[in-house]
């Protein structure tokens, strides 16, 4: 019974920590460009390797 009493504040604390992390991510503009990351994977930015001149 004593362990159950300690688990409730622990669960509430972890929930508040997760909410604070989510609000921090919103405030620091982590979710601004969702479409750009999805389209960026389609473009190949790598240059083809050229053999070194002799």
C-alpha positions as CSV (number, residue, x, y, z in Angstrom):
1,X,0.0,0.0,0.0
2,X,2.9,2.4,0.8
3,X,4.4,1.8,-2.7
4,X,1.1,2.8,-4.3
5,X,1.1,6.1,-2.5
6,X,4.6,6.8,-3.8
7,X,3.7,5.8,-7.4
8,X,0.9,8.4,-7.8
9,X,3.2,11.5,-7.3
10,X,5.9,9.9,-9.4
11,X,3.4,9.3,-12.3
12,X,2.1,12.9,-12.0
13,X,5.7,14.2,-11.9
14,X,6.7,12.3,-15.0
15,X,3.5,13.5,-16.8
16,X,4.3,17.1,-15.9
17,X,7.9,16.6,-17.1
18,X,6.6,15.3,-20.4
19,X,4.2,18.2,-20.8
20,X,6.9,20.7,-20.0
21,X,9.1,19.1,-22.7
22,X,6.4,19.3,-25.2
23,X,5.7,22.9,-24.4
24,X,9.4,23.7,-24.6
25,X,9.5,22.1,-28.1
26,X,6.5,24.2,-29.2
27,X,8.1,27.4,-27.8
28,X,11.5,26.7,-29.5
29,X,9.8,26.2,-32.9
30,X,10.6,22.5,-33.3
31,X,7.4,21.8,-35.2
32,X,7.5,24.7,-37.7
33,X,8.6,23.0,-40.9
34,X,7.0,19.5,-41.0
35,X,6.6,19.4,-44.8
36,X,10.2,20.5,-45.6
37,X,11.7,17.5,-43.8
38,X,9.4,15.1,-45.7
39,X,10.3,16.6,-49.1
40,X,14.0,16.9,-48.3
41,X,14.5,13.1,-48.4
42,X,13.5,13.1,-52.0
43,X,16.4,15.2,-53.2
44,X,19.9,13.7,-53.7
45,X,22.5,16.3,-52.6
46,X,25.5,13.9,-52.9
47,X,27.9,14.7,-55.7
48,X,29.1,11.8,-57.8
49,X,32.7,10.7,-56.9
50,X,35.2,11.7,-59.6
51,X,38.5,9.8,-60.0
52,X,41.5,11.7,-58.9
53,X,43.6,13.1,-61.7
54,X,46.9,11.2,-62.4
